[in-house]
């Protein structure tokens, strides 16, 4: 799992297991000893904490601090590009989850990423996906979003990045549903759910279940939503935006919690 996952062995396996269960703080702590001297570890730690923001709408200050450390340690163009891509994503998530409008920052950071990356660089699929998120949810341009998601999807398939594929399937399906194509939406949501279950990306399964529930028959939809609600509750109320939609009892608030506006457009 290239852009979104970890390689096999030791700390990397432990980080993936913790991350997949929504234990971002514990995963980040495993990387803390390496982050000061290893730009790759610093960036991975920042991405973990940004993902935590996406699922919890909290802990923004810690994610910002981790990202600044990654930016300071980035030297090679690929490292600077990856840090800029993370910066753009954090600005996007903050905008979507209602803290403040950081659209200009997101666009500028993703633009820097593109300028630093070769056309066939390994970081390009993730950049395209994040550009699609900005186009869909901040610029409200579904045509541009579809083009970006499709580029990201095709490249992720080619690179066998199954976790990124689970995201691109989900967002392409969401656009299909918005356009009235329920059959294509159902296909995409099922593919996203299957990949997340196969990968063991437990924290991402509930959003996939809830999305699929929107395009199936009522009996199956009720079963999928009930399964999603049980999973959200078992994971301590994350994703927070899905917990509200599924009427899962609220969990304790984060230390710098935000007012959440979005219905779950990022996971």
MOCOR-V498018 format. One record per pair of residues at least 12 apart in sequence whose ideal C-beta (glycine too) atoms are under 10 Angstrom apart, sorted by the first residue. I is the first residue (numbers start at 0). J is the second residue. D is the distance in Angstrom with one decimal. If there is no record, write none. Layout:
i=<I:I>
j=<J:J>
d=<D:D>
This chain:
i=<0:0:0:0:0:0:0:0:0:0:1:1:1:1:1:1:1:1:1:1:1:2:2:2:2:2:2:2:2:2:2:2:2:2:2:2:2:2:3:3:3:3:3:3:3:3:3:3:3:3:3:3:3:3:3:3:4:4:4:4:4:4:4:4:5:5:5:5:9:10:10:10:10:10:10:10:11:11:11:13:13:13:13:14:14:14:14:14:14:14:14:14:15:15:15:15:16:16:17:17:18:18:18:18:18:18:18:18:19:19:19:19:19:19:19:19:19:20:20:20:20:20:20:20:21:21:21:21:21:21:21:21:21:21:21:21:21:21:22:22:22:22:22:23:23:23:23:23:23:23:23:23:23:23:23:23:23:23:23:24:24:24:24:24:25:26:26:26:26:26:26:27:27:27:27:27:27:27:27:27:27:27:28:28:29:29:29:30:30:30:30:30:30:30:31:31:34:34:34:34:35:35:35:36:37:38:38:38:38:38:38:38:38:38:38:38:38:38:39:39:39:39:39:40:40:41:41:41:41:41:41:41:41:41:41:41:42:42:42:42:42:42:42:42:42:42:42:42:43:43:43:43:44:44:44:44:44:44:45:45:45:45:45:45:45:45:45:45:45:45:45:45:45:45:46:46:46:46:46:46:46:46:46:46:46:47:47:48:48:48:48:48:48:48:48:48:49:49:49:49:49:49:49:49:49:49:49:49:49:50:50:50:50:50:50:50:51:51:51:52:52:52:52:52:52:52:52:52:52:53:53:53:53:53:53:53:53:53:53:53:53:53:53:53:54:54:54:54:54:54:54:54:54:54:54:54:54:54:54:55:55:55:55:55:55:55:55:55:55:55:55:55:56:56:56:56:56:56:56:56:56:56:56:56:56:56:56:56:56:56:56:57:57:57:57:57:57:57:57:57:57:58:58:58:58:59:59:59:59:59:59:59:59:59:59:60:60:61:61:62:62:62:62:63:63:63:65:65:66:66:66:66:66:67:67:68:69:69:69:69:70:70:70:70:73:73:75:76:76:76:76:76:77:77:77:77:77:77:78:78:79:79:79:79:79:80:80:80:80:80:80:80:80:80:80:80:80:81:81:81:81:81:81:81:81:82:82:82:82:83:83:83:83:83:83:83:83:83:83:83:83:84:84:84:84:84:84:84:84:84:84:84:84:84:84:85:85:85:85:86:86:86:86:86:86:86:86:87:87:87:87:87:87:87:87:87:87:87:87:87:87:87:87:88:88:88:88:88:88:88:88:88:88:88:89:89:89:89:90:90:90:90:90:90:90:90:90:90:91:91:91:91:91:91:91:91:91:91:91:91:92:92:92:92:92:93:93:94:94:94:94:94:95:95:95:95:95:95:95:95:95:95:95:96:96:96:96:96:96:96:96:96:97:97:97:97:97:97:98:98:98:98:98:99:100:101:102:102:102:105:105:105:105:105:105:106:106:106:106:106:108:109:109:109:109:109:109:110:110:112:112:112:112:113:113:113:119:121:121:121:123:123:123:123:124:124:124:124:124:124:124:124:124:124:124:124:124:125:125:125:125:125:125:126:126:126:126:127:127:127:127:127:127:127:127:127:127:127:127:128:128:128:128:128:128:128:128:128:128:128:128:128:129:129:129:129:130:130:130:130:130:130:130:131:131:131:131:131:131:131:131:131:131:131:131:131:131:131:132:132:132:132:132:132:132:132:133:134:134:134:135:135:135:135:135:135:135:135:136:136:136:136:141:141:141:141:142:144:144:144:144:145:145:145:145:145:147:147:148:148:148:148:148:148:148:148:148:149:149:149:150:151:151:151:151:151:151:152:152:152:152:152:152:152:153:154:155:155:156:161:161:161:161:161:161:162:162:162:162:162:163:164:164:164:164:164:165:165:165:165:165:165:165:165:165:165:165:165:165:165:166:166:166:166:166:166:166:167:167:167:168:168:168:168:168:168:168:168:168:168:168:168:169:169:169:169:169:169:169:169:169:169:169:169:169:169:169:169:170:170:170:170:170:171:171:171:171:171:171:171:172:172:172:172:172:172:172:172:172:172:172:172:172:173:173:173:173:173:173:174:175:175:175:176:176:176:176:180:181:181:181:182:183:184:184:184:184:185:185:185:185:185:186:187:187:187:188:188:188:188:188:188:188:188:188:188:188:189:189:189:189:189:190:190:191:191:191:191:191:191:191:192:192:192:192:192:192:192:192:193:194:195:195:195:196:201:201:201:202:202:202:202:202:202:203:203:204:204:204:204:204:205:205:205:205:205:205:205:205:205:205:205:205:205:205:205:205:205:205:205:206:206:206:206:206:206:206:206:206:206:206:207:207:207:208:208:208:208:208:208:208:208:208:208:208:208:208:209:209:209:209:209:209:209:209:209:209:209:209:209:210:210:210:210:210:211:211:211:212:212:212:212:212:224:224:224:225:227:227:227:227:227:228:228:228:228:228:228:228:229:229:230:230:231:231:231:231:231:231:232:232:232:232:233:234:234:235:235:236:236:236:236:236:237:237:238:238:238:238:239:239:239:239:239:239:240:240:240:240:240:240:240:240:241:241:241:242:242:243:243:243:244:244>
j=<15:158:159:160:161:162:163:164:198:200:121:122:124:125:155:158:159:160:161:162:163:46:81:84:121:122:123:124:125:126:128:151:154:155:158:160:162:163:15:18:46:50:124:125:128:155:160:161:162:163:164:165:166:198:200:203:18:19:160:161:162:163:198:200:18:19:26:43:29:26:29:30:32:33:40:43:29:30:43:25:26:29:30:26:27:28:29:30:40:43:44:47:162:198:199:200:199:201:29:47:43:46:47:50:51:200:201:202:162:195:198:199:200:201:202:203:204:199:200:201:202:233:234:235:50:51:54:55:201:202:203:231:233:234:235:236:237:238:47:51:202:234:235:44:46:47:48:49:50:51:52:53:54:55:58:61:62:202:237:47:48:51:58:61:47:43:44:47:48:50:51:43:44:45:46:47:48:51:58:61:62:65:44:47:43:44:47:42:43:44:45:47:48:65:44:65:65:68:69:72:68:71:72:72:72:68:69:70:71:72:73:74:75:77:78:79:81:82:69:72:73:78:81:69:72:65:66:67:68:69:70:71:72:73:78:82:65:66:68:69:70:72:73:78:81:82:84:85:65:69:81:85:61:62:65:66:68:69:61:62:63:64:65:66:67:68:69:70:81:82:85:86:88:89:62:65:66:69:81:82:84:85:88:89:125:62:65:60:61:62:63:64:65:66:85:89:61:62:63:65:66:85:86:88:89:90:91:92:93:62:88:92:202:203:265:266:202:237:253:88:89:92:93:96:98:253:255:257:265:88:89:91:92:93:95:96:237:238:239:240:261:263:265:266:92:96:202:203:206:234:236:237:238:239:240:241:263:265:266:96:235:236:237:238:239:240:250:252:253:256:257:259:92:93:95:96:97:98:237:238:239:240:252:253:255:256:257:258:259:260:261:96:237:239:252:253:254:255:256:257:259:253:254:255:256:89:92:93:96:98:253:254:255:256:257:254:255:254:255:85:89:92:93:86:89:93:85:89:82:85:86:88:89:82:86:82:81:82:85:86:82:83:85:86:85:115:115:114:115:116:117:120:115:116:117:120:121:122:115:122:111:112:114:115:116:111:112:113:114:115:116:117:120:121:122:123:126:112:115:116:120:121:122:125:126:108:111:112:115:107:108:109:110:111:112:113:114:115:116:122:126:108:109:111:112:113:115:116:122:123:125:126:128:129:130:108:112:125:129:101:104:105:107:108:109:111:112:101:104:105:106:107:108:109:110:111:112:113:126:129:130:132:133:105:108:109:112:125:126:128:129:132:133:265:101:104:105:108:102:103:104:105:106:107:108:109:133:137:104:105:106:108:109:129:130:132:133:136:137:265:105:129:132:261:265:105:257:133:136:137:260:261:132:133:136:137:240:259:260:261:263:264:265:239:240:257:258:259:260:261:264:265:240:257:258:259:260:261:255:257:258:259:260:257:137:137:133:137:138:129:130:132:133:137:138:130:133:134:137:138:129:126:127:129:130:132:133:126:130:125:126:129:130:126:127:130:154:154:158:160:150:151:154:158:150:151:152:153:154:155:156:157:158:160:163:164:167:151:154:155:160:163:166:147:150:151:154:146:147:148:149:150:151:152:153:154:155:163:167:144:147:148:150:151:152:154:155:160:163:166:167:170:147:151:166:265:143:144:146:147:148:150:151:143:144:145:146:147:148:149:150:151:152:166:167:170:171:174:144:147:148:151:166:170:264:265:147:146:147:148:147:148:170:173:174:177:264:265:170:261:264:265:173:174:177:178:174:170:171:173:174:170:171:174:175:178:167:170:166:167:168:169:170:171:172:173:174:167:171:174:167:163:164:166:167:170:171:164:166:167:168:170:171:187:167:167:167:168:168:193:194:195:197:198:200:194:195:198:200:203:194:190:191:194:195:198:190:191:192:193:194:195:196:197:198:200:203:204:207:266:191:194:195:203:207:265:266:187:190:191:186:187:188:189:190:191:192:193:194:195:207:210:184:187:188:190:191:192:194:195:203:206:207:210:211:264:265:266:187:191:210:264:265:183:184:186:187:188:190:191:184:185:186:187:188:189:190:191:207:210:211:213:214:187:188:191:210:213:264:187:187:188:214:188:210:213:214:214:213:214:215:214:214:210:211:213:214:210:211:213:214:215:214:210:211:214:206:207:208:209:210:211:212:213:214:215:223:207:210:211:214:215:207:211:203:204:206:207:208:210:211:204:206:207:208:209:210:211:223:207:207:207:208:266:208:230:233:234:230:231:234:237:238:266:238:266:226:227:230:231:234:223:224:226:227:228:229:230:231:232:233:234:237:238:241:242:245:247:263:266:227:230:231:238:240:241:244:263:264:265:266:223:227:266:220:222:223:224:225:226:227:228:229:230:231:241:245:223:224:226:227:228:230:231:238:241:244:245:262:263:223:227:241:263:266:223:224:227:224:225:226:227:245:244:245:246:245:241:242:244:245:247:241:242:244:245:246:247:248:245:247:245:247:243:244:245:247:248:250:245:247:248:250:247:247:250:250:251:248:249:250:251:252:250:266:259:263:265:266:252:253:256:257:259:263:259:260:261:262:263:264:265:266:262:263:266:259:263:259:262:263:262:263>
d=<7.8:9.7:8.4:6.1:6.3:4.9:7.9:9.8:7.2:9.2:6.2:9.1:8.2:8.5:8.5:5.8:7.9:4.8:9.7:8.9:7.7:9.0:8.9:9.1:7.3:6.8:9.4:6.4:4.1:9.2:8.5:9.6:9.8:8.0:8.4:5.9:8.1:5.7:10.0:9.4:8.3:8.8:9.8:7.4:9.4:9.1:6.7:8.9:4.0:5.2:9.5:8.7:7.6:9.5:8.8:9.9:8.6:9.1:7.6:8.1:5.2:8.6:7.7:8.7:7.9:9.9:9.4:7.7:9.7:9.5:5.6:7.3:9.5:7.9:8.7:10.0:9.4:9.7:8.9:8.9:7.6:5.9:9.9:4.6:8.5:9.9:5.6:6.6:9.7:7.4:9.1:7.5:9.8:9.1:8.3:9.0:8.0:9.7:7.3:8.8:9.7:9.5:6.1:7.3:9.1:8.4:9.7:7.7:9.4:9.1:7.4:5.4:5.0:5.3:6.3:8.0:9.5:8.8:9.3:5.3:6.3:9.6:7.2:9.9:9.3:8.1:6.5:8.4:7.3:4.0:9.3:9.9:9.7:4.9:7.0:9.8:5.3:8.8:9.7:9.4:8.9:9.4:9.7:9.6:9.8:5.1:6.3:9.3:6.3:3.7:9.0:9.9:7.9:8.2:8.1:9.7:9.5:8.9:9.6:8.7:8.2:7.2:7.9:8.4:9.8:9.0:8.2:5.3:9.2:9.5:9.1:8.9:5.0:8.8:9.7:5.0:5.7:8.0:9.8:8.1:9.4:7.2:9.0:10.0:10.0:8.8:9.5:9.7:6.0:4.2:9.4:7.3:9.9:9.2:6.8:9.1:7.4:6.1:7.7:8.0:7.4:9.9:7.8:8.1:7.9:9.5:6.8:9.6:9.2:4.4:5.5:6.8:8.0:9.7:4.9:9.4:8.6:8.2:9.2:9.3:9.8:7.7:8.6:9.0:9.2:7.3:8.9:9.7:5.2:4.1:8.8:8.3:5.1:8.2:9.2:8.5:9.0:8.5:9.2:4.4:8.9:8.2:7.4:7.1:5.4:6.1:9.3:6.5:9.7:8.6:9.5:9.7:10.0:9.6:5.2:9.2:7.9:7.3:9.7:6.8:9.0:8.9:4.1:4.3:8.5:7.2:4.4:8.5:9.4:7.7:5.5:9.0:9.8:8.2:9.2:8.7:8.7:8.5:8.6:9.9:9.2:5.7:8.0:9.4:9.7:8.8:8.1:9.9:5.6:4.0:8.8:8.6:4.9:7.8:9.8:9.0:9.9:5.0:9.2:8.1:7.0:6.2:9.3:5.9:4.9:10.0:9.6:6.5:9.5:8.9:9.0:8.8:8.8:9.8:9.5:8.7:9.8:8.7:9.2:9.5:7.0:5.4:7.4:7.4:9.3:9.4:9.9:8.9:9.9:8.3:9.1:9.2:4.9:9.8:8.5:7.6:9.7:7.8:10.0:9.5:9.9:9.8:5.2:6.2:9.7:10.0:6.4:8.8:9.1:8.9:9.9:4.7:4.6:7.2:8.6:9.0:9.7:8.7:6.4:9.3:9.1:8.5:5.6:7.5:5.7:9.6:9.4:9.7:5.7:8.1:9.3:9.5:8.6:9.4:9.5:4.6:7.6:8.2:9.4:8.6:5.3:7.2:9.7:7.3:9.5:6.3:4.6:8.2:4.8:9.5:8.9:9.4:9.8:7.9:7.4:2.6:6.6:5.9:4.7:6.8:9.8:5.9:7.0:6.8:9.0:8.2:8.9:6.7:9.1:6.7:9.1:9.6:5.8:9.4:7.5:8.4:6.0:8.9:8.8:9.2:6.1:8.8:9.2:9.6:7.2:9.3:9.2:9.8:7.2:5.8:6.2:9.5:6.1:9.4:9.4:9.7:8.1:5.0:6.8:9.0:4.6:8.0:8.4:7.0:9.9:9.9:9.6:9.5:4.9:7.9:8.9:9.1:7.5:7.5:9.0:6.9:7.9:6.8:9.2:10.0:7.9:8.6:10.0:5.6:9.9:7.6:4.9:8.3:8.3:3.7:4.9:9.5:7.3:10.0:5.7:9.3:8.0:7.8:8.9:9.1:9.8:9.4:5.7:8.6:9.4:8.9:9.3:8.7:9.6:8.8:4.9:7.4:8.5:4.3:4.4:9.0:8.8:6.8:9.4:9.7:9.1:7.2:6.7:8.7:4.3:9.1:9.1:8.6:6.3:9.8:6.3:5.5:9.9:6.5:9.7:8.3:9.0:9.5:9.3:9.9:7.4:8.3:8.8:4.1:8.6:8.2:8.5:9.4:7.6:4.8:7.5:7.8:3.5:3.9:8.3:8.1:6.5:9.9:8.3:6.0:8.4:9.4:7.6:7.7:8.2:8.3:9.8:8.6:9.6:9.4:5.2:7.9:9.2:9.0:8.2:8.7:8.3:8.5:7.6:8.4:4.1:3.8:8.5:8.6:6.3:8.9:9.0:9.5:8.9:4.5:9.2:9.0:8.4:6.6:9.6:5.7:5.6:7.7:6.8:7.8:9.0:9.9:8.8:9.3:6.4:8.6:8.3:8.6:8.2:5.8:9.9:9.4:8.0:9.4:5.5:7.2:9.4:9.2:7.6:4.7:9.7:6.4:6.2:8.8:7.6:5.7:8.4:5.6:6.9:5.9:9.8:8.3:9.9:5.6:5.0:5.9:4.1:7.2:9.2:5.0:8.2:9.7:9.8:9.5:8.4:9.0:7.3:5.0:7.7:8.2:9.3:8.9:5.5:7.0:10.0:8.8:6.5:9.9:8.5:8.6:9.3:6.4:9.6:6.1:5.6:9.7:6.8:10.0:9.3:9.0:5.1:8.4:9.0:6.3:9.2:8.2:8.9:9.3:7.4:9.3:8.2:8.4:6.5:9.8:7.5:4.7:8.2:8.4:3.9:5.0:9.4:8.6:6.7:6.6:6.1:9.4:8.4:7.2:9.2:8.5:8.4:6.5:9.4:8.9:9.4:8.0:9.9:8.8:4.9:7.5:8.6:4.4:3.9:8.7:9.3:7.1:9.1:9.8:8.9:10.0:7.0:6.6:8.6:3.9:8.2:9.2:7.9:10.0:6.4:6.2:6.1:7.8:8.4:8.4:9.9:9.8:8.1:8.3:9.2:4.6:9.0:8.8:8.3:7.7:4.6:7.7:7.9:3.4:4.2:8.6:8.3:6.4:9.4:9.5:8.1:6.4:9.0:9.1:7.6:8.4:8.7:9.9:9.1:7.4:7.6:6.4:8.5:8.3:6.0:8.8:8.5:8.0:7.0:8.0:7.2:9.3:7.2:9.9:9.6:7.3:5.0:7.7:9.4:5.5:6.6:7.6:9.2:7.4:9.1:9.3:6.4:8.9:7.1:5.4:9.0:9.0:9.5:9.4:8.7:5.3:9.2:9.4:5.2:5.1:9.8:9.3:7.3:7.9:6.9:9.8:9.2:6.9:9.0:8.2:5.2:8.9:9.4:6.6:8.9:3.7:7.1:8.8:6.4:9.6:8.7:9.2:5.9:9.4:9.9:9.8:5.1:8.9:7.3:5.8:9.1:7.3:7.8:5.9:6.2:8.1:9.5:7.8:8.0:5.8:9.9:9.8:7.8:4.7:8.1:8.4:4.0:5.0:9.5:9.1:7.3:7.1:6.8:9.7:7.3:9.9:7.5:9.3:9.4:8.4:10.0:8.7:7.9:8.7:9.6:8.4:8.5:4.6:7.5:8.6:4.4:4.1:8.9:9.0:7.1:9.7:9.1:10.0:9.9:6.7:6.6:8.5:4.1:8.6:9.4:9.0:8.9:7.6:6.6:6.2:9.5:9.8:9.8:8.1:8.4:8.8:9.8:8.2:9.0:8.1:8.7:9.6:5.3:9.8:9.4:9.1:4.5:7.6:7.2:2.7:4.7:8.6:7.9:6.8:9.9:7.1:8.8:9.7:8.0:7.9:8.3:9.8:7.1:9.2:7.6:9.0:6.4:9.3:9.2:8.3:8.6:6.9:6.3:9.8:9.0:5.2:9.4:8.5:9.5:8.5:9.0:7.9:5.0:9.9:7.3:9.3:4.5:6.8:9.3:8.8:9.4:9.2:10.0:6.8:9.1:9.4:4.8:4.1:8.7:7.8:6.2:8.7:9.8:8.9:9.7:6.2:9.0:9.1:9.5:10.0:8.5:9.7:8.8:5.0:10.0:7.2:8.1:7.0:9.3:3.9:6.4:9.9:7.9:5.7:8.9:8.7:8.5:5.3:9.3:10.0:9.6:7.4:8.9:7.2:8.7:9.5:6.1:6.6:7.8:8.2:8.8:6.0:8.7:7.9:6.1:9.8:9.5:9.7:9.7:8.0:4.3:7.9:8.7:4.4:5.0:9.5:9.3:7.5:8.5:7.0:5.9:9.0:8.1:9.4:9.4:8.9:7.7:9.7:9.1:6.2:8.9:5.8:9.9:5.7:9.8:9.0:4.6:9.3:8.4:8.6:10.0:9.2:4.8:7.3:9.3:5.6:4.0:9.1:9.8:7.3:9.5:9.4:9.6:7.1:6.3:9.3:4.6:8.7:9.8:8.9:9.4:5.9:7.0:6.8:9.7:7.3:9.1:9.2:9.7:8.2:9.6:5.7:9.7:9.2:4.9:9.3:9.0:7.2:9.7:9.0:6.2:9.6:8.7:7.0:9.8:9.2:6.0:9.0:8.7:8.3:9.4:4.3:7.4:5.3:9.9:9.5:8.8:9.6:9.5:9.9:9.4:6.1:4.9:10.0:9.4:8.9:5.1:7.2:8.6:9.9:9.8:9.4:5.4:8.6:7.8:6.6:3.1:8.2:9.8:8.0:9.5:9.3:6.1:8.8:5.7:9.3:8.5:8.3:9.2:5.9:9.3:5.1:8.5:5.9:6.2:4.6:8.6:8.9:8.5:8.3:5.1:8.0:9.6:9.9:7.2:8.7:9.3:6.3:6.9>
